Amino acid sequence: MISFELTEDHEMIQEMVRKFAERELAPNIKEWDVQGGFPRSVLTKMGEQGILGLCFPEEYGGGGMDYISLAIACEELERVDTSFRVPLSVHIGLCGLGILQWATEEQKEKYLVPLATGEKVGSFGLTEPNAGSDAASLQTTARLDGDNYILNGEKMWISLADVADTFLVFARTGTAASRARGISAFILERGTPGFASDTIHGKMGIRAGNTGSFSLVDCPVPKENLVGEEGEGFKIAMSCLDGGRYTVAAGSVGLIRASLEASVKYAHERETFGRPIAEHQLVQQMIARMVRGMDASRLLVYRAGWLKNQGIRNTRETGLAKWVACDEAYQAATDAIEIHGAYGYSNEYPVERYLRNCKAAVIYEGSAEIQTLLAAGYALGTRKDNPLRKELPSWPFKE
Ligand code: CAA
């Protein structure tokens, strides 16, 4: 049976996050975007509201909600600004769900619980200055020395680099020639000697959010912080991206919705040639395209979420959702500016911010080109999903 209905719990989450975003975030976003950052207290409040722990099992201090709830929260947050959805992508999608899927019970008790309760903020360190789309070429090294792995290297384009407390970091334990098979995953805490983070300035969009880099210089990570087995890190990273890309796709639906809402309002208010521009068919065409993009993208996101709930591998479906939703968001944001005319080009209206914000998502967490290759690979039979040693828990979570 296929149901397109949200449950009462979903509606409750939707209303709670929407009200939170409209009350706490929307009134300040313009200022934070201009200033180049929102205060850390925003994340604290998100934690207090349970948003940062939404879909982690209750046994680890989370809200125990399903994966569709995560999509709903992302949509509501990005409807106000991308900067508020990004923490869910890195904290939940990339870091927390990765720990939930792959870590030992001891590691979950120690690191997942403070993430789920919002006491600590998580992030993810895969990308490097010379390794983006080709993640398997990363150069950061980890060498076992007594009770520690010693990490050396540099990570780049890391969301919340200067804010997060706990990082899921990927480093090479094998030779460069071993590519994907020589990568391992580690939990790294801020404050570890040799760890230093920095913020990247001059970004086109997501200016209210923190993006940065961090360096690791002879950084000792206790060997009990190895996640999974040595050499399993690339699979861990890719499975984390199945979570991260899902949140990016869901957030993009929110950005399309924001573009649509702003455009509909403006189209009714603004008159040209003696009538509201809503009556001009070329304006209607752009609005209809936003509706099409929003509904198609949301359905793709919910399908991926449904698969996650069932515990079924969803790399293909999550990739499609991410690809379509990010492209549609970019189209919606540019059309929203077109509808607003010259006003859309100034920050008197929010739509210029939407366009600046959404371009990043076409690039990060698997660019449109990478998603194209994945989709083609599945269709042509050159790509298939091999079973993993550990899968993301299905929902409802077992006690
Ligand atoms: N889940 C689990 N395992 C997976 C997987 C998945 N989704 N995808 C691939 N694997 C496994 C494969 O099964 C394979 O293992 P086996 O050989 O044992 O079967 C292994 O990983 C290698 O896979 P590939 O052969 O597909 O590897 P590849 O080198 O050809 O790379 C790629 C494939 C799709 C191009 C991949 O490199 C990719 O997705 N690149 C994009 C990286 C990306 O999205 N980066 C964004 C990082 S997010 C970030 O850093 C932002 C931030 O703010 C923190």
Residues whose N, C-alpha, C, O or C-beta is under 5 A from the ligand:
A	BS01	CAA	F124 L126 T127 G132 S133 D134 A135 A136 W157 I158 S159 A180 F234 K235 M238 S239 D242 T315 Y364 E365 G366 I370 K384 N386
